[in-house]
């Protein structure tokens, strides 16, 4: 990953924070003074380096980990906004990325019961819940959307 | 990577699938906070594999399941 791609990546994440959603290639191209094709080519290289995740079909952003560009089962309130996370781990990662407390709303995948968790000062208000990671670490990036 | 009410709920959700790893929610909160702490920094640099493995190991997430490629 060269410095140009790191700059593109950091600009893309900066827009996410500013807009409260994943930016389009047009928006990043406008901000960077480069072409949409250049932004998409850079995003492809960043995808291959696991620095972000693109939709397979559209070359639009799918994940700016820990943030999800698509609606998901993990809704997070943090920093005065609601965000989507990719999974439970990433939901708590949003608090880390924004350096703030917040709230996660999701549901148990087995019974469907709603789950709401507040995290204050790095501590969850309900410690009875369990986190299950199905895929071993060596395989996470084989299919990161499934993981 | 999901949150469940209990071990019983995990087992029912897994069905015939091989289980992965189960950890308490407090541990995954620590993991999320540490893993993504620098993700929005304007001077972010990519983590090395060893940096990320160090984060897992530092939280006691050790063993073959948690070994990065």
Backbone of each chain as ProteinMPNN parsed JSONL, in Angstrom:
{"seq_chain_A": "XXXXXXXXXXXXXXXXXXXXXXXXXXXXXXXXXXXXXXXXXXXXXXXXXXXXXXXXXXXXXXXXXXXXXXXXXXXXXXXXXXXXXXXXXXXXXXXXXXXXXXXXXXXXXXXXXXXXXXXXXXXXXXXXXXXXXXXXXXXXXXXXXXX", "coords_chain_A": {"N_chain_A": [[0.865, -1.188, 0.0], [0.839, 2.016, -1.094], [1.831, 5.458, -0.374], [0.064, 7.19, -1.634], [-2.272, 5.653, -1.866], [-2.801, 5.226, 0.829], [-3.368, 7.854, 1.586], [-5.714, 8.244, 0.094], [-7.351, 6.355, 1.289], [-7.479, 7.413, 3.917], [-8.717, 9.848, 3.403], [-11.181, 8.931, 2.48], [-12.21, 7.658, 4.795], [-12.315, 9.94, 6.4], [-14.348, 11.373, 5.171], [-16.476, 9.65, 5.655], [-16.783, 9.983, 8.423], [-17.448, 12.684, 8.522], [-19.782, 12.864, 6.973], [-21.463, 10.96, 8.046], [-22.074, 8.646, 6.798], [-21.077, 6.233, 4.291], [-18.997, 7.596, 1.769], [-19.596, 8.474, -1.717], [-17.924, 7.512, -4.792], [-17.822, 9.706, -6.467], [-17.991, 11.857, -4.647], [-15.595, 11.576, -3.2], [-13.754, 11.823, -5.25], [-14.21, 14.473, -6.034], [-13.356, 15.811, -3.727], [-10.687, 15.144, -3.634], [-9.614, 15.986, -5.969], [-9.132, 14.289, -8.02], [-9.922, 11.843, -10.614], [-13.062, 10.047, -10.963], [-12.635, 7.474, -11.879], [-9.987, 7.101, -11.082], [-10.287, 7.158, -8.297], [-11.896, 4.872, -7.925], [-10.145, 2.908, -8.872], [-8.138, 3.136, -6.979], [-9.588, 2.45, -4.66], [-10.066, -0.225, -5.303], [-7.468, -1.298, -5.12], [-7.065, -0.85, -2.383], [-9.074, -2.454, -1.345], [-8.06, -4.965, -2.1], [-5.903, -4.97, -0.411], [-7.102, -5.26, 1.994], [-7.919, -2.964, 3.329], [-10.277, -1.676, 3.08], [-13.632, -2.591, 2.073], [-15.197, -3.543, -0.887], [-18.333, -3.649, -2.678], [-19.042, -6.618, -4.452], [-20.072, -6.437, -7.021], [-20.474, -3.753, -7.763], [-18.407, -1.908, -7.302], [-18.716, -0.032, -5.349], [-18.537, 1.226, -1.959], [-18.64, -1.246, 0.574], [-17.849, -1.957, 3.155], [-16.353, 0.067, 5.573], [-14.484, -0.767, 7.685], [-14.717, -0.337, 11.174], [-17.276, 0.245, 10.291], [-20.355, -0.271, 8.543], [-21.361, 0.098, 5.222], [-23.757, -0.638, 4.32], [-27.143, -1.235, 5.397], [-27.468, -3.067, 8.446], [-27.754, -5.733, 10.917], [-26.771, -4.62, 13.16], [-27.034, -1.884, 14.876], [-25.73, 1.176, 15.84], [-25.451, 3.704, 18.217], [-23.55, 6.496, 18.466], [-21.42, 9.193, 19.196], [-23.369, 11.093, 18.653], [-24.753, 10.216, 16.443], [-26.425, 7.691, 14.443], [-25.154, 4.585, 13.392], [-24.324, 1.879, 11.16], [-22.934, -1.279, 11.919], [-20.648, -3.952, 11.033], [-20.686, -6.325, 12.419], [-20.895, -7.795, 15.741], [-18.433, -7.428, 17.042], [-17.367, -5.321, 15.471], [-19.278, -3.403, 16.041], [-18.684, -2.586, 18.65], [-16.222, -1.682, 18.009], [-16.776, 0.683, 16.679], [-17.255, 2.452, 18.77], [-14.65, 2.564, 19.7], [-13.275, 3.626, 17.466], [-14.452, 6.134, 17.244], [-13.868, 7.064, 19.678], [-15.586, 7.173, 21.963], [-18.449, 6.775, 24.174], [-21.425, 4.72, 23.892], [-24.303, 3.128, 22.328], [-25.485, -0.072, 21.479], [-27.787, -1.674, 19.369], [-29.297, -4.664, 18.681], [-30.108, -8.093, 17.875], [-30.628, -11.358, 19.302], [-29.315, -13.924, 17.36], [-30.388, -16.45, 17.476], [-32.91, -16.59, 18.97], [-34.105, -14.236, 18.305], [-34.738, -12.222, 20.026], [-34.743, -8.849, 21.096], [-31.756, -7.012, 21.716], [-30.172, -4.71, 23.694], [-27.418, -2.726, 24.373], [-25.508, -0.733, 26.472], [-22.432, 0.986, 26.379], [-20.178, 2.291, 28.515], [-17.362, 4.104, 29.355], [-15.808, 2.01, 28.431], [-17.03, -0.258, 29.381], [-19.548, -2.725, 29.238], [-23.081, -2.565, 29.961], [-24.476, -4.84, 30.393], [-23.381, -7.848, 31.233], [-23.958, -10.423, 30.742], [-24.221, -11.469, 28.246], [-23.023, -13.387, 25.403], [-20.378, -13.681, 23.05], [-20.003, -15.049, 19.878], [-17.721, -16.336, 17.626], [-17.63, -17.628, 14.549], [-15.877, -18.276, 12.461], [-12.491, -19.226, 12.037], [-9.511, -17.253, 12.727], [-7.565, -17.375, 10.715], [-9.044, -17.602, 8.428], [-10.628, -15.381, 8.108], [-10.535, -13.342, 6.122], [-11.086, -14.728, 3.838], [-13.743, -14.657, 3.1], [-14.953, -11.943, 3.895], [-17.39, -10.682, 4.287], [-19.16, -12.758, 4.928], [-17.819, -13.668, 7.231]], "CA_chain_A": [[0.0, 0.0, 0.0], [1.729, 3.183, -1.149], [1.337, 6.624, 0.364], [-1.116, 7.718, -2.323], [-3.45, 4.862, -1.491], [-3.09, 5.518, 2.249], [-4.048, 9.159, 1.608], [-7.076, 8.019, -0.409], [-8.062, 5.634, 2.352], [-7.748, 8.32, 5.038], [-9.71, 10.812, 2.917], [-12.467, 8.22, 2.434], [-12.681, 7.536, 6.176], [-12.642, 11.282, 6.876], [-15.678, 11.691, 4.647], [-17.442, 8.84, 6.415], [-17.024, 10.619, 9.724], [-18.093, 13.984, 8.312], [-21.113, 12.711, 6.388], [-22.285, 9.999, 8.784], [-22.336, 7.522, 5.892], [-19.964, 6.017, 3.358], [-19.063, 8.519, 0.627], [-19.571, 7.92, -3.075], [-16.68, 7.772, -5.519], [-17.917, 11.093, -6.944], [-17.68, 12.775, -3.541], [-14.169, 11.492, -2.877], [-13.031, 12.387, -6.399], [-14.339, 15.925, -5.95], [-12.541, 16.295, -2.61], [-9.255, 14.856, -3.843], [-9.17, 16.564, -7.236], [-8.8, 13.226, -8.978], [-11.092, 11.384, -11.36], [-13.826, 8.943, -10.362], [-11.947, 6.226, -12.239], [-8.805, 6.963, -10.22], [-10.761, 6.785, -6.956], [-12.335, 3.463, -7.956], [-8.952, 2.062, -9.0], [-7.49, 3.145, -5.661], [-10.42, 1.639, -3.757], [-9.832, -1.64, -5.643], [-6.194, -1.699, -4.503], [-7.276, -0.881, -0.928], [-9.864, -3.673, -1.106], [-7.149, -6.112, -2.188], [-5.009, -4.907, 0.753], [-7.958, -5.397, 3.182], [-8.047, -1.674, 4.025], [-11.717, -1.422, 2.987], [-14.291, -3.69, 1.351], [-16.108, -3.096, -1.937], [-19.321, -4.585, -3.194], [-18.459, -7.431, -5.521], [-20.603, -6.124, -8.344], [-20.672, -2.345, -8.12], [-17.238, -1.083, -6.961], [-19.037, 0.952, -4.316], [-18.067, 0.771, -0.654], [-19.482, -2.159, 1.347], [-17.41, -1.823, 4.546], [-15.193, 0.817, 6.034], [-14.473, -1.412, 9.006], [-15.814, -1.182, 11.633], [-18.565, 0.743, 9.812], [-20.957, -0.92, 7.383], [-22.014, 1.032, 4.299], [-25.098, -1.183, 4.052], [-27.884, -1.523, 6.631], [-27.13, -4.37, 9.025], [-28.469, -6.053, 12.152], [-26.037, -3.998, 14.269], [-27.203, -0.424, 14.852], [-24.911, 1.747, 16.905], [-25.54, 5.147, 18.455], [-22.256, 6.956, 18.999], [-21.018, 10.495, 18.694], [-24.516, 11.89, 18.21], [-25.33, 9.691, 15.201], [-26.624, 6.242, 14.336], [-24.313, 3.96, 12.382], [-24.422, 0.43, 11.033], [-21.677, -2.019, 12.059], [-20.637, -5.203, 10.271], [-20.883, -7.459, 13.331], [-20.848, -7.342, 17.133], [-17.068, -6.925, 17.281], [-17.249, -4.015, 14.835], [-20.154, -2.453, 16.738], [-17.895, -2.004, 19.742], [-15.129, -0.977, 17.349], [-17.205, 2.054, 16.361], [-16.972, 3.269, 19.961], [-13.201, 2.769, 19.731], [-12.86, 4.518, 16.377], [-14.94, 7.49, 17.548], [-13.38, 7.374, 21.04], [-16.758, 7.648, 22.686], [-19.404, 5.799, 24.669], [-22.538, 4.595, 22.965], [-25.315, 2.091, 22.518], [-25.69, -1.034, 20.394], [-29.085, -2.352, 19.307], [-29.276, -5.807, 17.77], [-30.98, -9.147, 18.392], [-30.003, -12.676, 19.388], [-29.599, -14.612, 16.095], [-31.138, -17.685, 17.713], [-34.307, -16.419, 19.368], [-34.635, -13.003, 17.735], [-35.055, -11.245, 21.071], [-33.97, -7.605, 20.985], [-30.644, -6.844, 22.655], [-29.655, -3.344, 23.737], [-26.266, -2.668, 25.278], [-24.811, 0.542, 26.624], [-21.023, 0.872, 26.757], [-19.693, 3.532, 29.141], [-16.002, 3.926, 29.876], [-15.269, 0.717, 28.013], [-17.698, -1.373, 30.066], [-20.952, -2.949, 28.857], [-23.985, -2.563, 31.125], [-25.016, -6.194, 30.546], [-22.239, -8.738, 31.024], [-24.43, -11.804, 30.655], [-24.253, -11.904, 26.846], [-21.848, -14.098, 24.894], [-19.988, -13.409, 21.664], [-19.531, -16.245, 19.202], [-17.021, -16.132, 16.359], [-17.739, -18.934, 13.89], [-14.796, -18.513, 11.492], [-11.162, -19.016, 12.634], [-8.831, -16.03, 12.28], [-6.82, -17.572, 9.467], [-9.991, -17.609, 7.297], [-11.536, -14.229, 8.16], [-10.566, -12.56, 4.89], [-11.51, -15.535, 2.682], [-15.037, -14.077, 2.745], [-15.108, -11.069, 5.069], [-18.814, -10.37, 4.502], [-19.695, -13.898, 5.688], [-17.189, -13.683, 8.552]], "C_chain_A": [[0.899, 1.235, 0.0], [1.058, 4.392, -0.485], [0.092, 7.226, -0.295], [-2.379, 6.966, -1.952], [-3.809, 5.064, -0.015], [-3.816, 6.864, 2.36], [-5.498, 9.035, 1.142], [-7.924, 7.331, 0.653], [-8.434, 6.59, 3.495], [-8.764, 9.402, 4.648], [-11.107, 10.18, 2.914], [-13.052, 8.071, 3.841], [-13.05, 8.904, 6.758], [-14.019, 11.713, 6.408], [-16.761, 10.891, 5.366], [-17.805, 9.535, 7.719], [-17.812, 11.919, 9.552], [-19.554, 13.817, 7.872], [-22.047, 11.84, 7.224], [-22.709, 8.819, 7.934], [-21.125, 7.365, 4.983], [-20.085, 6.983, 2.176], [-19.145, 7.762, -0.693], [-18.213, 8.21, -3.706], [-16.663, 9.203, -6.055], [-17.497, 12.076, -5.852], [-16.194, 12.761, -3.21], [-13.333, 12.062, -4.02], [-13.057, 13.909, -6.344], [-13.41, 16.476, -4.867], [-11.045, 16.151, -2.877], [-8.718, 15.497, -5.119], [-8.722, 15.523, -8.241], [-10.08, 12.765, -9.676], [-11.805, 10.266, -10.604], [-13.144, 7.609, -10.677], [-10.713, 6.005, -11.361], [-9.205, 6.553, -8.804], [-11.155, 5.31, -6.938], [-11.145, 2.516, -8.083], [-8.2, 1.996, -7.669], [-8.263, 2.313, -4.661], [-10.213, 0.148, -4.042], [-8.523, -2.124, -5.017], [-6.332, -1.789, -2.979], [-8.113, -2.093, -0.515], [-8.941, -4.896, -1.102], [-6.186, -6.165, -0.996], [-5.775, -5.01, 2.077], [-8.053, -4.105, 3.988], [-9.467, -1.131, 3.948], [-12.312, -2.572, 2.17], [-15.291, -3.107, 0.364], [-17.194, -4.134, -2.185], [-18.725, -5.337, -4.367], [-18.856, -6.922, -6.899], [-20.441, -4.661, -8.743], [-19.461, -1.443, -7.927], [-17.631, 0.112, -6.087], [-18.629, 0.361, -2.971], [-19.099, -0.137, 0.017], [-19.157, -2.066, 2.844], [-16.257, -0.84, 4.627], [-15.051, 0.386, 7.489], [-13.996, -0.421, 10.075], [-17.196, -0.778, 11.099], [-19.04, -0.081, 8.616], [-21.612, 0.144, 6.515], [-23.433, 0.584, 3.974], [-25.827, -1.387, 5.383], [-27.588, -2.937, 7.13], [-27.947, -4.574, 10.291], [-27.823, -5.401, 13.371], [-26.108, -2.483, 14.136], [-26.543, 0.169, 16.083], [-25.189, 3.246, 16.994], [-24.235, 5.579, 19.116], [-21.932, 8.301, 18.382], [-22.166, 11.3, 18.117], [-25.151, 11.412, 16.919], [-25.614, 8.205, 15.358], [-25.807, 5.726, 13.171], [-24.713, 2.498, 12.253], [-23.02, -0.169, 11.177], [-21.794, -3.343, 11.312], [-20.959, -6.42, 11.125], [-20.784, -6.905, 14.75], [-19.474, -6.76, 17.475], [-16.942, -5.508, 16.721], [-18.145, -2.972, 15.502], [-19.387, -1.783, 17.875], [-16.67, -1.266, 19.189], [-15.505, 0.443, 16.963], [-16.986, 2.967, 17.569], [-15.475, 3.559, 20.053], [-12.752, 3.765, 18.682], [-13.262, 5.96, 16.663], [-14.511, 7.956, 18.936], [-14.514, 7.933, 21.905], [-17.54, 6.471, 23.263], [-20.533, 5.662, 23.652], [-23.438, 3.425, 23.285], [-25.394, 1.227, 21.274], [-27.098, -1.607, 20.501], [-29.002, -3.447, 18.262], [-30.272, -6.835, 18.294], [-30.188, -10.448, 18.445], [-30.327, -13.437, 18.102], [-30.385, -15.904, 16.257], [-32.611, -17.406, 17.957], [-34.939, -15.142, 18.825], [-34.972, -11.935, 18.755], [-34.159, -10.014, 20.942], [-32.917, -7.536, 22.089], [-30.188, -5.394, 22.555], [-28.547, -3.256, 24.767], [-25.698, -1.26, 25.279], [-23.357, 0.237, 26.979], [-20.573, 2.24, 27.255], [-18.306, 3.272, 29.729], [-15.417, 2.572, 29.555], [-15.933, -0.479, 28.649], [-19.146, -1.508, 29.602], [-21.838, -3.005, 30.098], [-24.66, -3.913, 31.334], [-23.893, -7.159, 30.218], [-22.667, -10.194, 30.88], [-24.356, -12.354, 29.221], [-22.938, -12.566, 26.446], [-21.631, -13.752, 23.427], [-19.492, -14.707, 21.058], [-18.947, -15.877, 17.846], [-16.942, -17.488, 15.671], [-16.489, -19.285, 13.085], [-13.439, -18.295, 12.168], [-10.415, -17.862, 11.966], [-8.116, -16.211, 10.942], [-7.731, -17.495, 8.234], [-10.859, -16.358, 7.215], [-11.665, -13.529, 6.807], [-10.852, -13.415, 3.659], [-12.857, -15.048, 2.161], [-15.433, -13.181, 3.914], [-16.572, -10.715, 5.314], [-19.469, -11.508, 5.288], [-19.133, -13.908, 7.105], [-17.9, -12.73, 9.494]], "O_chain_A": [[1.628, 1.481, 0.961], [-0.108, 4.348, -0.094], [-0.813, 7.708, 0.386], [-3.433, 7.569, -1.747], [-4.987, 5.072, 0.344], [-4.764, 6.999, 3.134], [-6.398, 9.644, 1.72], [-9.078, 7.697, 0.875], [-9.566, 6.575, 3.978], [-9.576, 9.819, 5.474], [-12.088, 10.817, 3.298], [-14.237, 8.324, 4.057], [-14.003, 9.007, 7.53], [-14.77, 12.343, 7.154], [-17.84, 11.413, 5.648], [-18.979, 9.657, 8.071], [-18.72, 12.218, 10.327], [-20.44, 14.534, 8.337], [-23.269, 11.96, 7.129], [-23.611, 8.072, 8.312], [-20.264, 8.241, 4.912], [-21.179, 7.161, 1.641], [-18.811, 6.58, -0.777], [-17.452, 9.045, -3.217], [-15.611, 9.84, -6.092], [-16.74, 13.013, -6.107], [-15.599, 13.811, -2.967], [-12.316, 12.712, -3.781], [-12.039, 14.559, -6.583], [-12.752, 17.495, -5.073], [-10.241, 16.95, -2.397], [-7.506, 15.546, -5.328], [-8.016, 15.835, -9.2], [-11.175, 13.234, -9.367], [-11.229, 9.625, -9.725], [-13.09, 6.721, -9.827], [-10.425, 4.882, -10.948], [-8.554, 5.711, -8.185], [-10.779, 4.582, -6.02], [-11.133, 1.446, -7.474], [-7.693, 0.944, -7.28], [-7.671, 1.553, -3.894], [-10.188, -0.657, -3.111], [-8.464, -3.217, -4.454], [-5.781, -2.697, -2.357], [-7.883, -2.684, 0.54], [-9.026, -5.749, -0.219], [-5.711, -7.234, -0.612], [-5.188, -4.869, 3.15], [-8.247, -4.148, 5.203], [-9.814, -0.21, 4.687], [-11.585, -3.416, 1.644], [-16.128, -2.281, 0.727], [-17.01, -5.326, -1.939], [-17.994, -4.768, -5.178], [-18.06, -6.971, -7.836], [-20.288, -4.355, -9.925], [-19.496, -0.292, -8.363], [-16.956, 1.141, -6.092], [-18.403, -0.843, -2.852], [-20.291, 0.171, 0.026], [-20.053, -2.091, 3.688], [-15.306, -0.908, 3.848], [-15.455, 1.103, 8.404], [-12.983, 0.254, 9.892], [-18.191, -1.419, 11.44], [-18.242, -0.527, 7.791], [-22.34, 0.999, 7.021], [-24.217, 1.35, 3.413], [-25.189, -1.683, 6.393], [-27.473, -3.877, 6.344], [-28.728, -3.711, 10.691], [-28.278, -5.607, 14.496], [-25.344, -1.876, 13.385], [-26.767, -0.274, 17.21], [-25.168, 3.96, 15.992], [-23.87, 5.09, 20.185], [-22.145, 8.519, 17.189], [-21.971, 12.098, 17.2], [-25.993, 12.106, 16.349], [-25.117, 7.55, 16.274], [-25.764, 6.336, 12.102], [-25.367, 1.947, 13.139], [-22.048, 0.358, 10.635], [-22.895, -3.797, 10.999], [-21.449, -7.428, 10.617], [-20.612, -5.702, 14.945], [-19.379, -5.718, 18.124], [-16.47, -4.603, 17.409], [-17.807, -1.788, 15.526], [-19.439, -0.564, 18.039], [-16.15, -0.346, 19.82], [-14.643, 1.321, 16.922], [-16.579, 4.118, 17.413], [-15.073, 4.657, 20.436], [-11.943, 4.649, 18.964], [-12.515, 6.892, 16.367], [-14.759, 9.099, 19.321], [-14.406, 9.011, 22.489], [-17.319, 5.32, 22.888], [-20.587, 6.402, 22.67], [-23.355, 2.815, 24.352], [-25.373, 1.732, 20.151], [-27.548, -1.978, 21.585], [-28.676, -3.192, 17.103], [-31.172, -6.499, 19.063], [-29.204, -10.619, 17.725], [-31.504, -13.588, 17.772], [-30.98, -16.4, 15.3], [-33.47, -17.921, 17.241], [-36.158, -14.977, 18.875], [-35.442, -10.856, 18.393], [-32.957, -10.136, 20.706], [-33.152, -7.94, 23.228], [-29.859, -4.908, 21.473], [-28.725, -3.67, 25.913], [-25.441, -0.674, 24.227], [-23.08, -0.657, 27.78], [-20.585, 3.221, 26.511], [-18.112, 2.335, 30.503], [-14.615, 2.04, 30.324], [-15.463, -1.605, 28.486], [-19.887, -0.525, 29.574], [-21.397, -3.443, 31.161], [-25.341, -4.116, 32.339], [-23.492, -7.279, 29.061], [-21.828, -11.095, 30.895], [-24.422, -13.565, 29.015], [-21.893, -12.341, 27.057], [-22.582, -13.557, 22.67], [-18.657, -15.393, 21.648], [-19.581, -15.205, 17.034], [-16.264, -18.394, 16.154], [-16.086, -20.447, 13.031], [-13.25, -17.267, 12.818], [-10.653, -17.537, 10.803], [-8.075, -15.286, 10.13], [-7.241, -17.34, 7.116], [-11.734, -16.271, 6.353], [-12.766, -13.165, 6.393], [-10.863, -12.894, 2.543], [-13.096, -15.023, 0.954], [-16.16, -13.605, 4.812], [-16.953, -10.471, 6.459], [-20.245, -11.256, 6.209], [-19.868, -14.128, 8.069], [-17.512, -12.605, 10.655]]}, "seq_chain_B": "XXXXXXXXXXXXXXXXXXXXXXXXXXXXXXXXXXXXXXXXXXXXXXXXXXXXXXXXXXXXXXXXXXXXX", "coords_chain_B": {"N_chain_B": [[-20.049, -13.288, 13.587], [-21.501, -12.812, 16.291], [-23.832, -11.771, 18.912], [-25.157, -13.503, 21.68], [-27.807, -14.775, 23.8], [-27.165, -16.883, 25.545], [-25.141, -19.871, 26.146], [-26.744, -21.985, 25.396], [-28.384, -20.868, 23.456], [-26.467, -20.344, 21.506], [-25.655, -22.955, 20.815], [-28.036, -23.967, 19.744], [-28.39, -22.281, 17.562], [-26.131, -22.928, 16.082], [-26.608, -25.553, 15.267], [-25.854, -28.28, 13.26], [-23.36, -27.369, 12.666], [-19.811, -26.88, 13.088], [-18.616, -25.608, 16.147], [-17.25, -22.299, 16.725], [-15.411, -19.929, 18.377], [-16.223, -18.896, 21.66], [-16.673, -16.044, 23.604], [-16.79, -13.876, 26.526], [-18.961, -10.973, 26.599], [-17.736, -8.669, 27.632], [-15.097, -9.024, 26.976], [-15.098, -8.905, 24.169], [-15.895, -6.306, 23.827], [-13.611, -4.979, 24.783], [-11.853, -5.881, 22.824], [-12.932, -4.78, 20.436], [-12.653, -2.023, 20.978], [-9.852, -1.783, 21.159], [-8.895, -2.815, 18.714], [-9.832, -1.116, 16.746], [-9.042, 1.424, 17.466], [-7.397, 3.353, 16.227], [-8.55, 3.824, 13.8], [-9.84, 5.998, 12.633], [-7.963, 7.944, 12.705], [-6.164, 10.682, 11.384], [-3.61, 10.256, 10.538], [-3.444, 7.571, 10.074], [-1.942, 4.376, 9.649], [-1.401, 1.285, 7.925], [-1.927, -1.67, 9.871], [0.488, -4.117, 10.844], [0.653, -7.685, 10.412], [1.728, -8.799, 12.726], [1.288, -6.801, 14.615], [-1.512, -6.897, 14.82], [-1.863, -9.547, 15.665], [-0.636, -9.316, 18.108], [-2.478, -7.683, 19.449], [-4.644, -9.452, 19.724], [-3.428, -11.525, 21.219], [-2.74, -10.096, 23.508], [-5.131, -9.769, 24.747], [-5.657, -12.208, 25.632], [-6.58, -13.911, 23.732], [-5.722, -16.55, 22.451], [-4.146, -19.452, 20.918], [-4.866, -21.897, 18.327], [-7.215, -21.156, 16.947], [-7.264, -18.374, 16.989], [-5.105, -17.55, 15.54], [-3.714, -15.484, 13.197], [-3.358, -15.417, 9.576]], "CA_chain_B": [[-19.608, -12.657, 14.827], [-22.801, -12.41, 16.827], [-24.074, -11.806, 20.351], [-26.219, -14.454, 22.028], [-28.296, -14.739, 25.175], [-26.538, -17.903, 26.39], [-24.528, -21.012, 25.445], [-27.84, -22.778, 24.823], [-28.796, -20.198, 22.211], [-25.391, -20.559, 20.52], [-25.717, -24.35, 20.369], [-29.219, -24.129, 18.899], [-28.131, -21.539, 16.316], [-25.115, -23.649, 15.304], [-27.141, -26.786, 14.687], [-24.829, -29.288, 12.971], [-22.072, -26.739, 12.326], [-18.723, -26.928, 14.063], [-18.536, -24.332, 16.866], [-16.031, -21.505, 16.645], [-14.936, -19.54, 19.709], [-17.179, -18.106, 22.437], [-16.013, -15.241, 24.637], [-17.743, -12.978, 27.195], [-19.154, -9.686, 25.914], [-16.768, -7.67, 28.103], [-13.847, -9.24, 26.23], [-15.232, -8.424, 22.789], [-15.878, -4.834, 23.909], [-12.179, -4.609, 24.837], [-11.266, -6.175, 21.513], [-13.387, -3.772, 19.476], [-12.056, -0.728, 21.296], [-8.415, -1.804, 20.861], [-8.638, -3.155, 17.304], [-10.204, -0.01, 15.854], [-8.785, 2.705, 18.139], [-6.721, 4.322, 15.347], [-9.109, 3.675, 12.458], [-10.224, 7.306, 12.078], [-6.866, 8.907, 12.856], [-5.789, 11.26, 10.081], [-2.303, 9.71, 10.15], [-3.539, 6.104, 10.135], [-1.084, 3.524, 8.819], [-1.886, -0.103, 8.046], [-1.332, -2.541, 10.89], [1.138, -5.338, 10.399], [0.056, -8.916, 10.938], [2.206, -9.006, 14.099], [0.558, -5.861, 15.485], [-2.861, -7.414, 15.067], [-1.75, -10.746, 16.503], [-0.325, -8.834, 19.452], [-3.722, -7.227, 20.076], [-5.398, -10.648, 20.123], [-2.713, -12.207, 22.301], [-2.781, -9.259, 24.705], [-6.442, -9.937, 25.382], [-5.799, -13.617, 26.003], [-7.19, -14.679, 22.636], [-4.582, -17.332, 21.979], [-4.506, -20.779, 20.42], [-4.924, -21.999, 16.87], [-8.372, -20.449, 16.39], [-7.014, -16.925, 16.926], [-3.861, -17.288, 14.803], [-3.892, -14.839, 11.892], [-2.518, -16.042, 8.537]], "C_chain_B": [[-20.804, -12.006, 15.501], [-22.827, -12.445, 18.356], [-25.279, -12.691, 20.641], [-26.591, -14.314, 23.494], [-27.562, -15.72, 26.085], [-25.883, -18.965, 25.513], [-25.599, -21.856, 24.752], [-28.305, -22.177, 23.5], [-27.739, -20.389, 21.121], [-25.494, -21.968, 19.941], [-26.898, -24.575, 19.42], [-29.018, -23.458, 17.542], [-27.127, -22.291, 15.439], [-25.698, -24.874, 14.614], [-26.028, -27.805, 14.5], [-23.458, -28.69, 12.676], [-21.067, -26.871, 13.464], [-18.674, -25.597, 14.809], [-17.213, -23.614, 16.601], [-15.521, -21.208, 18.042], [-15.987, -18.662, 20.369], [-16.426, -17.353, 23.522], [-17.051, -14.315, 25.286], [-17.823, -11.626, 26.482], [-18.112, -8.656, 26.365], [-15.447, -7.789, 27.339], [-13.962, -8.706, 24.806], [-15.379, -6.899, 22.758], [-14.428, -4.351, 23.939], [-11.525, -4.778, 23.477], [-11.658, -5.114, 20.484], [-12.741, -2.425, 19.717], [-10.584, -0.688, 20.89], [-8.149, -1.944, 19.359], [-8.831, -1.936, 16.394], [-9.846, 1.371, 16.41], [-8.212, 3.755, 17.198], [-7.393, 4.449, 13.987], [-9.515, 5.005, 11.818], [-9.125, 8.352, 12.264], [-6.439, 9.407, 11.476], [-4.439, 10.751, 9.599], [-2.286, 8.186, 10.241], [-2.546, 5.439, 9.192], [-1.587, 2.093, 8.953], [-1.171, -0.862, 9.157], [-0.572, -3.672, 10.215], [0.384, -6.539, 10.977], [0.466, -9.095, 12.409], [1.555, -8.033, 15.08], [-0.811, -6.419, 15.837], [-2.83, -8.674, 15.93], [-1.451, -10.361, 17.943], [-1.564, -8.335, 20.185], [-4.551, -8.416, 20.562], [-4.737, -11.319, 21.322], [-2.829, -11.433, 23.614], [-4.101, -9.354, 25.453], [-6.697, -11.394, 25.757], [-6.45, -14.462, 24.936], [-6.063, -15.42, 21.923], [-5.06, -18.727, 21.556], [-4.725, -20.722, 18.923], [-6.07, -21.183, 16.272], [-8.074, -18.993, 16.139], [-5.724, -16.587, 16.192], [-4.173, -16.707, 13.431], [-2.992, -15.497, 10.852], [-1.23, -15.255, 8.307]], "O_chain_B": [[-21.083, -10.822, 15.314], [-21.974, -13.056, 18.999], [-26.29, -12.636, 19.941], [-25.819, -13.814, 24.313], [-27.356, -15.432, 27.265], [-26.046, -18.962, 24.293], [-25.382, -22.375, 23.657], [-28.585, -22.9, 22.544], [-28.076, -20.574, 19.951], [-25.429, -22.153, 18.726], [-26.775, -25.281, 18.419], [-29.419, -23.991, 16.508], [-27.246, -22.298, 14.214], [-25.315, -25.192, 13.489], [-25.335, -28.159, 15.454], [-22.496, -29.427, 12.459], [-21.431, -26.962, 14.637], [-18.69, -24.545, 14.169], [-16.198, -24.239, 16.295], [-15.229, -22.126, 18.808], [-16.573, -17.791, 19.727], [-15.641, -17.939, 24.268], [-18.072, -14.004, 24.673], [-16.865, -11.194, 25.841], [-17.653, -7.853, 25.553], [-14.769, -6.793, 27.089], [-13.013, -8.113, 24.293], [-15.024, -6.269, 21.762], [-14.06, -3.429, 23.211], [-10.747, -3.932, 23.035], [-10.808, -4.612, 19.748], [-12.325, -1.754, 18.772], [-10.115, 0.311, 20.344], [-7.279, -1.268, 18.81], [-8.108, -1.746, 15.416], [-10.3, 2.384, 15.877], [-8.51, 4.939, 17.353], [-6.86, 5.118, 13.102], [-9.532, 5.121, 10.593], [-9.352, 9.533, 12.0], [-6.365, 8.633, 10.522], [-4.143, 10.8, 8.406], [-1.235, 7.583, 10.46], [-2.343, 5.897, 8.067], [-2.142, 1.728, 9.99], [0.035, -0.713, 9.354], [-0.951, -4.126, 9.135], [-0.411, -6.408, 11.907], [-0.351, -9.495, 13.238], [1.297, -8.384, 16.231], [-1.219, -6.415, 16.998], [-3.666, -8.848, 16.817], [-1.941, -10.989, 18.881], [-1.697, -8.533, 21.392], [-5.093, -8.395, 21.668], [-5.395, -11.639, 22.312], [-2.994, -12.018, 24.685], [-4.176, -9.055, 26.644], [-7.805, -11.765, 26.146], [-6.834, -15.603, 25.192], [-5.531, -14.953, 20.916], [-6.201, -19.12, 21.799], [-4.766, -19.648, 18.325], [-5.913, -20.585, 15.208], [-8.578, -18.42, 15.172], [-5.291, -15.435, 16.222], [-4.816, -17.354, 12.604], [-1.966, -16.077, 11.207], [-0.412, -15.639, 7.471]]}, "name": "protein", "num_of_chains": 2, "seq": "XXXXXXXXXXXXXXXXXXXXXXXXXXXXXXXXXXXXXXXXXXXXXXXXXXXXXXXXXXXXXXXXXXXXXXXXXXXXXXXXXXXXXXXXXXXXXXXXXXXXXXXXXXXXXXXXXXXXXXXXXXXXXXXXXXXXXXXXXXXXXXXXXXXXXXXXXXXXXXXXXXXXXXXXXXXXXXXXXXXXXXXXXXXXXXXXXXXXXXXXXXXXXXXXXXXXXXXX"}
